[in-house]
């Protein structure tokens, strides 16, 4: 049987055929570029690791995220929805998101990173068809130890010193020690190990005119004046201290608490350390 098609039917068929050729992925990429993307990316570093945090602006289904941790900046050169195949995400497989989607913030923990190395961090949404969104903002991050420590009066414990580079307690007389604590005439001091022995590290201390948490201090660092030139420094609760080593590396130290009397007196500190020489990057 021979069937004849009217011109109207032929026109409709051609229209449907053409609309389905090569348009699906491009349409999704365009929608992604205009309305579905990660934003407000922040990076909180520590010893060989970083916590990457971001918000997601999207009102449709996604497959997850790709996190890029590169030794070279990426987003200025590749600001669109495509990346060369040679650029691989840090995560494999696609990161589905953290276990608390209701707080509006995604977290990704990246480990086995190198302290003192510059990393450029960004995030992209991965769509169900494997296309990606444009990147989030890109953050320069440098891993380094940070945390809370408690020091007793010098020579009163086998944990009376601390090595920033090793990120561990040491004896006050250890060649790797960076600071110690003592109290005299009702005044509390942080001091350089060189005061005990001229062969030990000659670290220098300076007071920072800063208040608040580490994020607040880092934000003000370009405007803060510091003179780490003293081998001892009188301190009190909430003071921020800049410590510089002979190698040119730096630490920021906050006095959290001082308590106890006599030989039982202790000081509790927060510190952030960078092994990048001659740069205040935390």
GICOR-V865647 format. One record per run of one state. SS is the DSSP state (A for helix, B for strand, O for the rest). FROM is the first residue (numbers start at 1). TO is the last residue. If there is no record, write none. Layout:
SS;FROM;TO, SS;FROM;TO
//
This chain:
O;1;6, A;7;19, O;20;23, A;24;35, O;36;36, B;37;46, O;47;48, B;49;57, O;58;63, B;64;70, O;71;94, B;95;95, O;96;100, A;101;103, O;104;105, B;106;110, O;111;117, B;118;126, O;127;131, B;132;132, O;133;138, B;139;142, O;143;145, B;146;153, O;154;160, B;161;163, O;164;167, B;168;170, O;171;179, B;180;184, O;185;186, B;187;191, O;192;192, A;193;195, O;196;203, B;204;208, O;209;213, A;214;223, O;224;229, B;230;230, O;231;231, B;232;235, O;236;239, B;240;244, O;245;249, B;250;259, O;260;261, A;262;264, O;265;265, B;266;274, O;275;282
//
